[in-house]
């Protein structure tokens, strides 16, 4: 009798887990074509939640305020995004042609920019932007479909408010564990998204304004490079110094000096002002998490990996930290 019951008991114990894993796998395959769109939509909803709350205060309707914000985003992403990519591709082509021609004058800067180490990097970067931008323009219908999906996700995220808490609540964990995990993830999300992504974006845009003021050629291309360098804890100096050197190489000494001063005084230090305002003075995260997560994320997931990579690493650290803290509490209870 005992032997006959062993198999049904084991089957009954593991069958729900097998079905759970199977359905998770099938769900992943269904959402796989849009997974990065969904992740980006959730992150964007988190970033724009203060703006939605501000609109809702004026209108007094969650649905109406969500619709207004969605319409504004749809116009901005469809029209602005198309012209942004088109302009970026054109500027990247100009940068590539300029570096191929290498007409910077007989200076030491020319030797640096046309060296076998620097020149290939700039040429490859320009070609990558051209290829990605051209691929984007070709796949515009798919992009529009992803935009529509993202807007729907944003709409429901704005209506249902705290999406992150709902996701954590679905996890098969103890209630105390869920609460600790949610608080930790919320803190980490704010640090990564506001402390590095939003601050880095603003820092890059401010640097781009400097490029416009001092007449740097192809300012959009340089601005995009500065945004990436600012989001990663590399620093905007790695972009504005070559830009100033380029102005100096073509003989515009005054603009080169002005750009260097602007970069040194304003661009380099704006994050020191913005980060405490957005995430608080005591909030900190090791820059290595952002650097490794961002670079690894770009290699693994593409451009969206710049945001997803650091978040995945930070969330993993959060899980480990919460698990360790919970284990300590359990040990203390057992000792008492």
Secondary structure, DSSP 8 states (H G I E B T S, - for coil): -HHHHHHHHHHHHHHHHHHHHHHHHHHHHHHGGGHHHHHHHHHHHHHHHHHHHHHHHHH--HHHHHHHHHHHHHHIIIIIHHHHHHHHHHHHHHHHHHHHHT---SSHHHHHHTSTTHHHHHHHHHHHHHHHHHHHHHTHHHHHHHHHHHHHHHHHHHHH--HHHHHHHHSSS-HHHHHHHHHHHHHHHHHHIIIIIIHHHHHHHHHHHHHHHTT-SSHHHHHHHHHHHHHTTT-THHHHHHHHHHHHHTT-HHHHHHHHHHIIIIITTHHHHHHHHHH-SS----HHHHHHHHHHHHHHH-TTHHHHHHHHHHHHHHHHHHHHHHHHHHHHHHH-
